[in-house]
Amino acid sequence: MKTEQQDDDTPAASLPPGQDITAGSFRSVLKNRSFLLLWLAQLLSQIAFNAANYGVIATVTAVTHSTLLVGLAIVSFTLPAVPFSLLAGVYVDYLNKQLVLWVSNALRAATSALIVLALLWNPHSVVPLFFLAFATSLITQFFVPAEASAIPLLVGKHELVPALSLFNITLTLAQALGFLVVGGLITALFPSFELSLGFLRLQVQSFDFLFALVAVIYLICTWLILAIPAQALQQKQHADAAVLRSLGRQMWQIVRHDVGETWTFIGQDRRLMLALLRVSFIGILL
């Protein structure tokens, strides 16, 4: 991480007057408006992401009744995490965190809206669904590290542990709520119907409502990120300004160098490597 954190315990975003900052807790970090906005964006976006994944599986199952294609659907939104998560984490380290966060949410809203249009245009084709699910997951690989690296910029050192704990708890709850509750609930509440628009007749499925809701949630998350004061997410970079502006070969050299250093460090610690492998496999199974 090429960022320089503040030396004192005062969060980048100012706290309400008279707030006790001597001890960190869930209550104290949630009183930080900038952190609260980021946390709400994480909660809603993770619920939306997992609900959309449920929708992808349910749609492919309903349309094709093919176990093979359902497996390909799962691969479409899990595969980007394998090769791109590490690269995205290094790359995001050199970018404006707020920019990455709101753009990634806006792009995911766009891909979700495209899923709705694709299903309305041809509800019997799942090929566009695979590509759009892959694109959404790929964009998410940039959102997650930007979100994690933004936390130390918004809270003080004394609040860092409860802030990170809250984010980890929220991540687990959002996975359960999105995949097991919201996805199934929306598809059960909204039955299919036929929509007539002049000479055009569209068969609207319950899955269309789900993906439309996901798109709206991502737009809300975009607004939440933009509501965070820009100065709250400012950081000092050690890299040269010309390098930070580079999006071509210079940036790729930086990414390759940092990834190489990371793998070297992990390879020297067998216990760390085993722990990371276990976490990765558990994440894939979940």
N, C-alpha and C positions, 0 to 999 in steps of 0.2 A: 504494500500500500504506500503510494507516494504522496501521502497527505501529512500535513503537520497539524496536530491537534492543539487546542488551546492549553496553556499551561495551568490556568486556574480551573476551579470547579464550577464556574458560571457557565450555563448553557449558552450556545450561540444565540438562541432566541430568548428574549428576556422573559423572566418569570413574573407572575403577578406580585405586586408589592406586598411585603410582609410575609412572603412564603418562606417556611423553614427549609433551608437547603443543606442542613447538616446530615440528614439521613435520607437515603434513597428508598423509594417504595413505589408500588404500582400507582398508588393515589397521587404521589408527587409528580411522577413523570406524565401522568394523564392530565395534570393541571398545566403542563407546558403545551400551549396551543399548537405550536408548530409540530411537536411530536405527536399530539393527538390527531392532527390532520394526516400525518404520515401513517400512523397506526390504523386509522379508519380506511385509508386507501389500501393498505396491505390486507386488512380483513375482508373488505368488499371485493377486491381484485382476486384474492385467492379463492373466495367462495365462487366467484364468477368463473374462474379458470377451471376449477374442479367440476362445477355444474356443467360447463361446456363439454368437458371430457366425458362426463356421463351421457350428455346428449349425443356426442359422436358415437359412442358404443351403442346406445339405444337405437339411434337412427339406422346405423348399419345393420343391426340385428333385425329390425323391423322390415327393412327394405330387402335384404339379401338372404336372411336366414342361413348365412354361411359362417361357420366357425373360423375358417381361414381368413375371410375378409374382416371379421371382428378382431382377429389377432393383428391384422394389418392396421386396423383403426387404432388399436392400442399402441402399436409401434409408431404410428404417425405422430402422436403427441408425447411419447416418451423418448424417442430416438434423439431429438435435439439436445437433451440434457447430457448425453454421453460425450460427444465431441466438442460441443460449443460452450458448455457452462464455464469451463476453466478459461477459455479464450475470451469469453465475454466479460468475465470478472476482471481480467487484466486490462482489457480494452477500456472498460467503464472507469477504471481508476484514473484515466487521463481526461475524462469528459466531465462536463457540468452535470452534477447529479440530478438537479431539478429538471434539466432539459431531457435527460434520459428517462426519468420517471414519467413525465407527462406525455412525452412523445410515444413511449412504449404503450401506455394506456390508450392513447388515441389510435394508435395503429391496431391494437387488439380490438378496439371497438369497430374499426373498419373491417377487419377480417371476420368478425362475428356478424356484421351486417351483410357481408358478402356471402356468408353461409346461408343466411335467411333468403337472400335473393336466388342463390343457386338451388336451394330446395324448392322454392316457389316456382322457379323456371322449369326444373325437371326433378320432381320428388323421387324418381326411380333411379337416379344416378348418384353414386356415392364417391366417385372419383374426385370431384371438386372438394368434397368434404375432407378427404385425406390431405390434399395439398394445403388447404386453409387451416386445418388443425395443426399440421406441421409448422406452418408460418406463425401461427399464434404461439405455439410452444417455443419456437426459436426466438421470438420477440421477448417472451417471458424470461429467457436466459439472461437478457440484459437488464430487465426490471429488478430481478431478485438481488444481484450484487450491488446495484445502485442504491437500492433500498437499505441493504445492510450497512453499506459504507456511509449512508446519510445519518444513521443513528448517532454516532459519536459527534457529529457536527451540530446536533440539536440538543443534546443533553450533556450535563457535566459528568466528570469522572465518577462522582459519588452515586450517580443515577444510571450509570452504564449497565451494571449487572441487572437491576430490575427491568430496564428497558429491553435488553436483549432477551431476558427470560420471558417477558410479555410477548415479544415477537415470536419466539419459538412456540409458546403455548398457543398463540393465535394461529400460527401456521398449521398446527395439528388439528385444532378445532375447525378451521376453515376447510381443511381437506374432508373431514367427516361431514360437516354441514353441506358443503357444495356437492359432494359426490353422492352421499347417502340420503340427504334430506331435501335440499332445494331442487335438485334435478328431478327426482321422482315426484316431488310434490307438484311442481309446475306442470309436468306432462300429465299428471293425473287430474288436475283441476281444469285444464283447458282442453275440451274435446275438439276433434277435427270438424271443419265446416268448409263449405264452398263459398268463395268470394267472387262476385260478379262485378267486373269493371268494364261496362260497355260490352264490347265484343270479346273481351278477355275474361276467362273464368279460371280462377286459381283455387287449388285445393290446399287450404291452410291446415297444417298438421300441428299437433301439440308441441312437437319439437321446434317448430318455427317460433312459437311464443318463447320457448326457453332461450334460444339463441338471440332473439330480439331483446329479451330482458338482460341477457349477458352484455350485449352491446351498450344498453343504457347504463348498466352498472359501471362499465369501463369509462363511459363519458363522465359519470359522477366522480370516479376516481381521478380522472384528468383534472376536473375542477378542484378537487381537494388538494392535489399537488400544486396547482397554480396558485392556490390560496396561501401557501406557505411563503412568508416573506423571502425574497431572493437573497437578502444578506444573511439569513439564517443558515443557508447551505453553502456559503462561500468558504473556500479553503485555499491554502497556499500550496502551490506546486513547486517541486524541486526541479522539474524538467524545464528545459529551455522552451521559450514561447513558440519558437519556430517548429520545434518537435511536436508540441501540443496541437498546433494547427495542421500538422501533416496527417493526412488520412490515407496515404499511399505506402511507399516502401519503408519510410522511416518508422511509421507506426507499426508496420508488420515486424520490423526488426526488434522494436521494443517488446512487442507481444511475445515473439519467439524467445528473446533473451529472458524475460520474466518467467515464462512457462518453463524454460529449461532450468532456471534456478529453483523453481518450485519443485520440479520432479527430482532434482538432485538432492534437495533438502529432505523430501519424503523418502527417497531411496536409502538415505543414510540412517533412517530410524525405522526398524522393522515393525515395532509395535504401532507406530503412527500409520504405516502403510496398511497393516492389517485392520486397524480401526477405520480408516477411510474406505477400505474395500467392503467392510461389513456395512457401514452406513450407506454406501452406494447400492449394494445389493438389496438392502432393506427398502431403500427409496424406490428402487425399480419394482420390487414386489408389491409395495403399497400402491 
